[in-house]
Amino acid sequence: MSETSLTSSARRRLVALTLVAGAALGVLATAGLATAVPVAADVSGRTAVTDRSELRAELASSAATVERGRDAVAAASAAVAEAKASGFDLGAITIDTSGLANVLNALSSDEAVGPTRAVLTANTLVETEIATANVAELRGRLDAAIAQKQAEEAAAAEAAAQAAALASANTPDGARSVAATIAASEYGWGADQFSCLDSLWTKESGWDYQAYNPSGATGIPQALPGDKMSSAGADWQSNATTQIRWGLGYIASVYGTPCSAWGHSQAMNWY
């Protein structure tokens, strides 16, 4: 039996099948027979079947059970091989199907007739349920490990993309591109207004998010003091996009448009 545990549904099926096996064993014990009953034995008050065609008919009735059991053995072998090849730490990677293999061999024998066949069939069903449940449990652990790895890889890719976007936006050209996009999408300002904005912030900071004036004015929009920009994001000191969002909001609330702010700057040398 595998080192892994059965699911509750598998346990219920296992109990039911064990009762079937027990009932069959009771019939066998009443008849005074061992599991390997001879072909010529007298069972249930009748002469045991000796006709090989009838023996084959009895064996054929168990073909589905045998096929299902063999499929379970193959599935267990494949699951263990896949789990080992995955390289994940899944704990115990073992599914013992030796008991199922043994009872399958016995059920395939021509001597498995009458009550003996009933016992072997019930035992095969029990062992098949055990193997199937353990395959499902192992594959569940493998699927969970794969999903976790994929989630970690996706998170790492997202973090890398965000870092690349930040690095790009923190260059003067990148900051201009971000500003043009936000100005158009959030404020409806087109190329004419962006031209004024470009002139304004080129004069103020050269679009350098690290720009600092001895007066205390900071960043691309030259906020005074710089920590005003924290209202747009806690990363205002390191993120040009945060500074741009604050600066555009400031221009909209105080001057209405970048061109109005630029006109004030030209007249007063500040905005």
C-alpha positions in Angstrom: 0.0 0.0 0.0 1.2 3.5 -0.7 2.6 5.8 1.9 0.1 8.4 0.9 -3.3 8.8 2.5 -6.7 8.1 0.9 -9.4 10.8 0.3 -12.6 10.5 2.3 -14.5 9.4 -0.8 -12.0 6.7 -1.5 -12.2 5.5 2.1 -16.0 5.1 1.8 -15.6 3.1 -1.4 -12.9 1.0 0.2 -15.1 0.2 3.2 -18.0 -0.9 0.9 -15.7 -3.0 -1.2 -14.1 -4.6 1.8 -17.6 -5.7 3.0 -18.1 -7.3 -0.4 -14.8 -9.1 0.0 -15.7 -10.2 3.5 -19.0 -11.6 2.4 -17.3 -13.6 -0.3 -14.7 -14.9 2.1 -17.6 -16.0 4.4 -19.0 -18.1 1.6 -15.6 -19.5 1.0 -15.0 -20.4 4.6 -18.5 -22.0 4.9 -17.6 -24.2 2.0 -14.3 -25.1 3.8 -12.2 -23.9 0.9 -8.9 -22.0 0.7 -8.5 -19.2 -1.9 -6.6 -21.5 -4.2 -9.6 -23.9 -4.5 -8.9 -26.9 -6.8 -10.8 -27.0 -10.1 -12.4 -30.3 -9.2 -13.7 -29.2 -5.8 -17.4 -29.5 -4.9 -18.9 -26.0 -4.1 -22.4 -25.0 -3.0 -23.7 -28.5 -3.3 -22.8 -28.9 -7.0 -20.0 -30.4 -8.9 -17.4 -27.8 -9.7 -17.1 -26.8 -13.3 -14.5 -28.7 -15.2 -15.5 -27.6 -18.7 -12.8 -25.2 -19.9 -15.3 -23.2 -22.0 -17.3 -22.4 -18.9 -14.2 -21.5 -17.0 -13.3 -19.1 -19.7 -16.8 -17.6 -19.5 -16.3 -17.0 -15.8 -12.9 -15.4 -16.4 -14.4 -13.2 -19.1 -17.0 -11.8 -16.6 -14.0 -10.4 -14.7 -12.3 -8.9 -17.7 -13.5 -5.4 -16.9 -12.2 -5.6 -13.4 -8.8 -6.9 -14.5 -8.5 -4.2 -17.2 -9.3 -1.5 -14.7 -6.8 -2.9 -12.2 -4.1 -3.0 -14.9 -4.9 0.6 -15.9 -4.5 1.6 -12.3 -1.1 -0.1 -12.1 0.0 1.7 -15.3 -1.3 5.1 -14.0 0.5 4.7 -10.7 3.8 3.9 -12.5 3.4 6.9 -14.8 2.5 9.3 -12.0 5.5 8.3 -9.9 7.8 8.6 -12.9 6.4 12.1 -13.8 6.7 13.2 -10.1 10.3 12.1 -9.9 11.2 13.7 -13.2 9.6 17.0 -12.2 12.3 17.8 -9.8 9.8 19.2 -7.2 10.1 18.4 -3.5 6.8 16.5 -3.2 7.7 14.4 -0.1 7.2 10.7 -0.5 6.9 9.7 -4.2 5.8 6.1 -3.8 2.7 4.1 -4.8 3.0 0.5 -3.9 0.8 -1.6 -6.3 2.4 -5.0 -5.5 -0.8 -6.1 -3.8 -2.9 -5.1 -6.8 -0.5 -6.9 -9.1 -0.6 -10.1 -7.1 -4.4 -10.2 -6.9 -4.6 -9.5 -10.7 -2.4 -12.4 -11.4 -4.5 -14.7 -9.2 -7.8 -13.4 -10.8 -6.3 -14.2 -14.3 -5.7 -17.8 -13.3 -8.0 -20.5 -14.8 -8.4 -21.8 -11.2 -10.2 -18.6 -10.1 -13.8 -19.9 -10.3 -16.9 -19.7 -8.2 -16.5 -18.2 -4.7 -12.7 -17.9 -5.3 -13.3 -15.6 -8.2 -15.8 -13.5 -6.2 -13.2 -13.0 -3.5 -10.4 -12.1 -5.9 -12.7 -9.7 -7.8 -13.6 -7.9 -4.6 -10.0 -7.7 -3.5 -9.0 -6.4 -7.0 -11.6 -3.7 -6.7 -10.3 -2.7 -3.2 -6.7 -2.6 -4.4 -7.7 -0.7 -7.5 -9.5 2.0 -5.4 -6.4 2.3 -3.2 -4.1 2.8 -6.2 -6.4 5.2 -7.9 -6.8 7.3 -4.8 -3.0 7.4 -4.3 -2.4 8.4 -7.9 -4.9 11.3 -7.5 -3.2 12.4 -4.3 0.2 12.4 -5.9 -0.9 14.1 -9.0 -2.7 16.7 -6.8 0.6 17.5 -5.1 2.4 17.7 -8.4 -0.3 20.0 -9.9 -0.1 22.2 -6.9 3.7 22.5 -7.1 3.5 23.3 -10.9 0.8 26.0 -10.2 3.0 27.5 -7.5 6.0 27.6 -9.7 4.0 29.2 -12.5 2.6 31.8 -10.1 6.1 32.6 -8.9 7.4 32.9 -12.5 4.5 35.2 -13.4 5.1 37.4 -10.4 8.8 37.6 -11.3 8.0 38.5 -14.9 5.5 41.2 -13.7 8.1 42.6 -11.3 10.7 42.7 -14.1 8.2 44.4 -16.5 7.4 47.0 -13.8 11.1 47.6 -13.2 11.7 48.0 -16.9 8.8 50.4 -17.3 10.0 52.4 -14.3 13.5 52.6 -15.7 12.2 53.7 -19.0 9.8 56.3 -17.5 12.7 57.7 -15.4 14.6 58.9 -18.5 13.7 62.4 -19.9 12.3 60.9 -23.1 10.4 58.2 -21.2 9.0 60.9 -18.9 7.9 63.0 -21.9 6.1 59.9 -23.4 4.4 59.1 -20.1 3.3 62.8 -19.6 1.9 63.0 -23.2 -0.1 59.8 -22.6 -1.6 60.9 -19.3 -2.2 64.5 -20.4 -4.3 63.1 -23.4 -6.1 60.2 -21.7 -6.9 61.9 -18.3 -7.1 65.6 -19.2 -7.9 65.7 -22.9 -4.9 67.8 -23.7 -3.6 67.3 -27.2 -0.3 68.1 -28.9 -0.6 71.9 -28.6 -1.0 71.7 -24.8 1.8 69.1 -24.6 4.1 71.5 -26.5 3.6 74.1 -23.7 4.1 71.4 -21.0 7.3 70.3 -22.7 8.6 73.9 -22.7 7.6 74.4 -19.1 9.2 71.3 -17.6 12.2 71.5 -19.8 12.8 75.0 -18.3 12.0 73.8 -14.8 13.9 70.5 -14.6 15.0 69.3 -18.0 12.5 66.4 -17.3 14.9 65.0 -14.7 13.0 63.3 -11.9 16.1 63.8 -9.6 16.3 67.6 -10.2 16.6 69.6 -7.1 16.7 73.4 -6.6 18.4 75.0 -3.5 15.0 76.6 -2.8 13.7 73.1 -2.1 11.8 72.7 -5.4 12.1 69.0 -6.4 11.6 66.7 -9.4 10.2 67.2 -12.9 7.5 69.6 -11.9 9.7 71.3 -9.3 7.2 70.9 -6.5 7.9 73.1 -3.5 8.4 71.4 -1.1 9.0 68.1 -2.8 7.0 66.1 -0.4 3.8 67.7 -1.8 4.0 65.0 -4.4 3.4 62.2 -1.8 -0.3 62.9 -2.4 0.2 61.2 -5.8 2.2 58.3 -4.4 4.7 57.3 -1.7 7.3 56.6 -4.4 7.4 60.3 -5.5 11.2 60.5 -4.9 12.0 57.6 -7.3 9.2 57.4 -9.8 8.9 60.0 -12.6 5.4 58.9 -13.4 4.2 59.8 -9.8 5.8 63.2 -10.2 4.1 63.7 -13.5 0.7 62.8 -12.2 1.1 65.3 -9.3 2.4 68.0 -11.7 -0.4 67.6 -14.2 -2.9 67.7 -11.4 -1.3 70.9 -10.0 -1.4 72.6 -13.4 -5.0 71.6 -14.0 -6.2 72.9 -10.6 -4.1 76.2 -10.5 -3.8 77.2 -14.2 -6.4 75.1 -16.1 -4.0 74.1 -18.9 -0.3 73.7 -19.5 -0.3 76.6 -21.9 -1.7 78.9 -19.2 1.0 77.7 -16.8 3.7 78.2 -19.4 2.4 81.8 -20.1 2.6 82.5 -16.4 6.1 81.1 -16.2 7.3 83.2 -19.1 5.9 86.3 -17.4 6.9 85.6 -13.8 9.7 83.1 -14.2 7.9 80.7 -11.9 4.6 78.9 -11.9 
